[in-house]
Amino acid sequence: MRSSIFVECILMLLLLCQNCAGVEELIFFADDHYKVFGRPELQASAINPIIDPGKSSVLRISLANNGRVEELIPINGNGSEKDVALEIMEEQKSVDAQNITARLFGDEDISVTSGPYHIDSLPAGSVAQMEFNVFAAEAASGWHDLLMSIDYEHQMDTSVFEGVASPLYLPDNLTQVLRVRAQESEGSIRILGVKSDISPGRSGIISAVVKNSGKEILRNSTLRLLAASPFHPAKADCNLGDIMPGAMAVAEFKVDVDGDAGPQEYRLACEVLHADGKAVLSFPLTLEAASGPRYLLPLVAILVVIVSAAAFILIRNGRTRTFSRRRLKR
């Protein structure tokens, strides 16, 4: 009886906090044993954002699923242990994306010449790579915002009876803006290596080693980081001065990273400006998962932890007093 009242209180609390805590709408089967809170979190990003004007290019786009199970709430203790255990496993699939269809739309200067891209399944924590054929007009230059529409399905709930799972799938969709840059790559400067200590939700430093492979001095050189979401440079320009032929220089950029950025390989670009011209270079950057927690725990989890800790302290203190009294009696 008390456990039933506790569960009802928890569910009422979740309903009240739905708007402030981002909890999704509650949908239950009549014989639910557990309810999972969590859904797919899809994030698209351009791997090679630099395209050449007047040419056809293959734009590679990574699609990461950063979804995770936020909370597993017991609803009904009735039923066989086998069915309950199976439902717990099946409920974890609520954060997986199924039957994904991605469409890329161009603008007045960049046209998409290939159709939609389909992905059967993208489990939480995984990354898929998509390819779209694009054509940039001869006059295209600078940054362009391309719209991507993503339709998918995800499991909202599941019921298990006599060892058979019956999932409920609901359609969903989202739109994201992908930034690409139309710019010819030229010049003799090269990026030899990149090192960083950035991670999702944290600031860090990106260090790039550049080399002048040409025969002329690159006078008054500046390296400008051309980064788009999820990367946000605190200062995009780094002055390198004069770079002699065959010489190397190191550019450093402080960068903030969005908390929902997926741990995967991205491709960033930089623009080299010098007295005689400019060049645009691109380089890969692997974003490692943060060592610390990325998200705040849901309100329910915090309350459960507080209550559990308080109960543990009370029980421990009670045992300590009892033990002390026994010692005194002895």
C-alpha positions in Angstrom: 0.0 0.0 0.0 2.7 2.4 0.9 4.7 1.6 -2.2 1.7 2.2 -4.3 1.2 5.6 -2.7 4.9 6.5 -3.2 4.7 5.6 -6.9 1.5 7.7 -7.3 3.3 10.7 -5.7 6.3 10.3 -7.9 4.1 10.3 -11.0 2.2 13.3 -9.8 5.5 15.1 -9.3 6.6 14.2 -12.8 3.4 15.5 -14.3 3.8 18.8 -12.4 7.4 19.2 -13.5 6.7 18.2 -17.1 7.1 21.7 -18.4 10.1 22.8 -16.3 12.1 19.6 -16.4 11.4 18.6 -20.1 9.7 15.4 -19.2 7.8 13.9 -22.1 4.1 13.1 -22.2 3.2 10.0 -20.1 1.7 7.1 -22.0 1.0 3.8 -20.3 -0.2 0.3 -21.2 -2.7 -1.0 -18.7 -0.4 -3.7 -17.4 2.9 -1.6 -17.4 5.5 -2.7 -14.9 8.0 0.1 -15.6 8.1 3.4 -17.3 11.3 4.8 -18.9 12.0 8.5 -19.3 14.3 9.2 -22.3 14.1 9.6 -26.0 16.4 9.8 -29.0 18.5 13.0 -29.3 19.6 13.3 -32.9 22.4 15.7 -33.9 23.6 16.2 -37.5 26.9 17.9 -38.4 28.8 18.4 -41.6 32.0 16.4 -41.7 33.5 18.2 -44.7 31.8 21.7 -44.7 34.1 23.2 -47.4 32.8 22.9 -51.0 34.2 24.2 -54.2 32.2 26.8 -56.2 31.3 25.7 -59.7 31.7 22.0 -58.9 29.8 19.0 -57.7 30.8 17.7 -54.3 29.8 14.9 -52.0 28.7 16.4 -48.6 29.3 13.9 -45.8 27.1 14.4 -42.8 27.3 12.6 -39.5 24.1 11.8 -37.5 24.7 11.0 -33.9 22.1 9.7 -31.4 23.0 11.2 -28.0 19.8 9.9 -26.3 20.0 8.1 -23.0 17.7 6.7 -20.4 17.1 9.3 -17.7 15.0 7.4 -15.3 13.4 3.9 -14.8 10.2 4.1 -12.6 8.5 1.0 -11.3 4.7 1.2 -11.9 3.2 -2.2 -11.2 4.8 -5.1 -9.3 2.3 -7.7 -10.5 3.3 -10.2 -13.1 5.9 -12.9 -13.5 9.5 -12.2 -12.8 10.4 -13.2 -16.3 7.9 -10.7 -17.8 9.1 -7.9 -15.5 12.8 -8.6 -16.4 12.0 -8.6 -20.1 10.1 -5.4 -19.9 13.0 -3.7 -18.2 15.3 -4.7 -21.1 12.7 -3.7 -23.7 12.1 -0.3 -22.2 15.7 0.6 -22.7 15.0 0.8 -26.4 13.0 4.0 -26.0 16.2 6.0 -26.7 16.8 4.3 -30.1 15.8 5.9 -33.3 14.2 3.7 -36.0 13.2 4.1 -39.7 15.1 7.4 -40.1 14.7 9.5 -43.3 16.9 12.6 -43.7 16.3 15.2 -46.4 18.7 18.0 -47.2 17.5 21.3 -48.8 19.7 23.8 -50.7 19.5 27.5 -51.1 19.8 29.9 -54.1 23.5 29.1 -54.6 23.8 25.5 -53.5 21.5 22.8 -54.8 21.1 19.2 -53.5 21.2 16.7 -56.4 20.5 13.5 -54.5 17.4 12.2 -52.8 16.6 11.4 -49.2 19.0 9.2 -47.1 17.5 6.3 -45.1 18.8 4.7 -42.0 17.1 1.6 -40.6 18.2 2.0 -37.0 20.4 4.3 -34.9 20.8 3.0 -31.3 21.6 5.5 -28.6 25.3 6.3 -28.4 26.0 5.4 -32.1 26.8 7.5 -35.1 25.9 7.0 -38.8 27.4 8.8 -41.8 25.2 10.1 -44.6 26.2 11.4 -48.1 24.4 14.0 -50.3 25.5 15.2 -53.7 25.5 19.0 -53.9 26.4 21.5 -56.6 27.6 25.0 -55.7 27.1 27.8 -58.3 30.2 29.6 -59.6 29.3 32.8 -57.7 28.7 30.9 -54.4 31.0 32.1 -51.6 31.0 32.3 -47.8 28.8 30.5 -45.3 25.5 28.9 -46.4 22.8 27.6 -44.1 21.3 24.3 -45.5 18.1 22.9 -43.9 18.0 19.2 -42.9 14.7 17.6 -42.1 14.8 14.3 -40.2 11.8 12.0 -39.8 12.1 9.0 -37.5 10.2 6.7 -35.1 10.9 5.8 -31.5 9.5 3.5 -29.0 7.1 5.3 -26.6 6.2 2.3 -24.4 6.2 -1.4 -24.4 4.1 -4.1 -22.7 5.2 -7.7 -22.0 2.8 -10.6 -21.4 3.9 -14.2 -21.2 7.3 -13.5 -22.6 6.1 -11.5 -25.6 6.9 -7.8 -26.0 4.4 -5.5 -27.6 6.1 -2.1 -28.3 4.3 1.1 -29.2 6.1 3.3 -31.8 5.3 6.9 -32.5 6.5 9.0 -35.4 8.6 12.1 -34.7 10.6 14.7 -36.7 13.1 17.6 -36.3 14.8 20.1 -38.4 18.4 21.3 -38.1 20.6 23.9 -39.9 23.9 22.7 -41.3 26.5 25.4 -42.2 28.7 24.8 -45.2 31.2 27.2 -46.8 31.8 27.7 -50.5 35.4 28.5 -50.9 38.2 27.4 -53.2 41.2 25.8 -51.4 44.4 27.4 -52.5 47.9 28.3 -51.3 50.9 26.4 -50.1 50.2 26.4 -46.3 49.3 23.0 -44.7 48.0 21.8 -41.4 50.3 19.2 -40.1 48.5 18.2 -36.9 45.8 19.2 -34.4 45.5 18.7 -30.7 42.7 19.6 -28.3 41.3 19.0 -24.8 37.7 20.0 -25.5 34.7 17.8 -24.6 30.9 18.2 -24.7 29.6 21.0 -22.5 33.1 22.3 -21.6 35.6 24.8 -22.9 39.1 23.9 -24.1 42.0 24.7 -26.4 42.4 23.6 -30.0 46.0 23.8 -31.1 46.9 23.6 -34.8 50.4 23.2 -36.3 50.7 24.9 -39.7 53.6 24.8 -42.2 54.5 27.0 -45.1 55.3 24.4 -47.8 55.9 27.0 -50.5 58.9 29.1 -51.5 57.6 32.5 -50.6 57.3 34.2 -47.2 53.8 34.3 -45.9 53.9 37.8 -44.4 51.6 39.0 -41.6 49.7 35.7 -41.5 46.5 35.2 -39.5 44.7 31.9 -38.9 41.0 32.2 -38.5 38.9 29.3 -37.2 35.7 28.8 -39.2 33.7 26.8 -36.7 29.9 26.2 -36.6 27.7 24.6 -33.9 28.5 22.7 -31.7 31.8 24.7 -31.6 31.9 28.3 -30.5 35.3 30.0 -30.6 35.9 32.7 -27.9 38.3 34.4 -30.3 38.4 33.2 -33.9 41.6 34.9 -35.0 45.2 34.0 -34.1 48.1 36.1 -35.4 51.0 34.0 -36.7 53.2 36.9 -38.1 55.6 36.0 -40.9 56.0 32.3 -41.7 59.2 31.6 -43.6 59.4 28.9 -46.3 59.6 25.5 -44.7 58.8 27.0 -41.3 56.0 26.0 -38.9 53.8 27.9 -36.5 51.3 27.0 -33.9 47.8 28.6 -33.6 45.7 28.2 -30.5 41.9 28.8 -30.1 39.8 28.7 -27.0 36.5 27.0 -27.9 33.2 26.4 -26.1 31.4 23.2 -26.9 27.6 22.6 -26.7 26.5 20.2 -24.0 24.5 18.1 -26.5 27.5 17.6 -28.9 28.0 14.0 -29.7 31.4 12.3 -29.0 32.5 11.7 -32.6 34.8 13.0 -35.4 34.0 16.4 -36.8 35.6 18.3 -39.6 36.5 22.0 -38.9 37.9 24.6 -41.3 40.2 27.5 -41.0 41.1 30.5 -43.2 44.7 31.5 -43.6 45.0 35.2 -44.3 48.3 36.8 -45.4 49.6 39.8 -47.3 49.5 38.0 -50.7 46.2 36.2 -50.4 44.3 33.7 -48.4 43.6 29.9 -48.3 41.0 27.7 -46.7 42.0 24.5 -45.0 40.0 21.8 -43.2 41.0 19.3 -40.6 39.5 16.4 -38.6 38.8 16.8 -34.9 37.7 14.0 -32.6 35.5 15.0 -29.7 35.9 12.8 -26.7 33.2 12.2 -24.1 33.4 14.3 -21.0 34.8 12.5 -18.0 32.3 14.1 -15.6 28.5 14.2 -15.8 27.0 15.9 -18.8 23.5 16.4 -17.6 21.9 17.3 -14.3 20.0 14.4 -12.8 16.2 14.6 -13.2 14.3 16.0 -10.2 12.9 12.6 -9.3 16.4 11.0 -9.2 17.6 13.8 -6.9 14.7 13.3 -4.5 15.3 9.6 -4.5 19.0 10.0 -3.7 18.3 12.5 -0.9 15.6 10.3 0.6 17.9 7.2 0.4 20.8 9.0 1.9 18.7 10.4 4.7 17.3 6.9 5.5 20.8 5.4 5.4 22.1 8.1 7.9 19.1 7.5 10.2 19.5 3.8 10.2 23.3 4.0 10.7 22.9 6.5 13.6 20.3 4.3 15.2 22.6 1.3 15.0 25.4 3.3 16.4 23.4 4.5 19.4 22.2 0.9 20.0 25.7 -0.4 19.8 27.0 2.4 22.2 24.2 1.6 24.8 25.1 -2.1 24.7 28.7 -1.3 25.3 27.8 1.0 28.2 25.6 -1.7 29.7 28.5 -4.1 29.5 
